[in-house]
Amino acid sequence: MKNMVIVDANIVLRYLLDDHPVLSPKAADILEQHSVTLPIEAACEVVYVLQKVYKVDRQEIHHRLCALVNQQLVRVEKRDVFLKALACYSTTVFDFVDTLLWAYHAVEQYEVFTFDENLQKHIKQTDMEK
């Protein structure tokens, strides 16, 4: 049985970007040799760094992170919420954290309180589509 571990954003970033001669192979070994959980907080950092630092577009971020989850290289808490948030993120201008809040509402029916008027509208639109 594989060891269960939690990884930080840097492990996932080095794996996805394959941009470091030493750290990228180490990251691949970690993901392939262990049962890896990526906390949602670390996933938010991955999305932020990919978009803001490496200028990866939203659809590519969605594709890459979904592939990690679907290939079972990483587990995330609240998998359905996470994947729904990624899908929303790939087609909107919302920050990833806002799409997570929306996804908690859409998937798990949490009531979301926010002063962000655009997010409120998106939540209401989702409710009308049900």
Secondary structure, 3 states (H helix, E strand, C coil): CCEEEECCHHHHHHHHHCCCCCHHHHHHHHHHHEEEEECHHHHHHHHHHHHHHCCCCHHHHHHHHHHHHHCCCCEECCHHHHHHHHHHHHHCCCCHHHHHHHHHHHHHCCCCCCCCHHHHHHHHHHHHHC
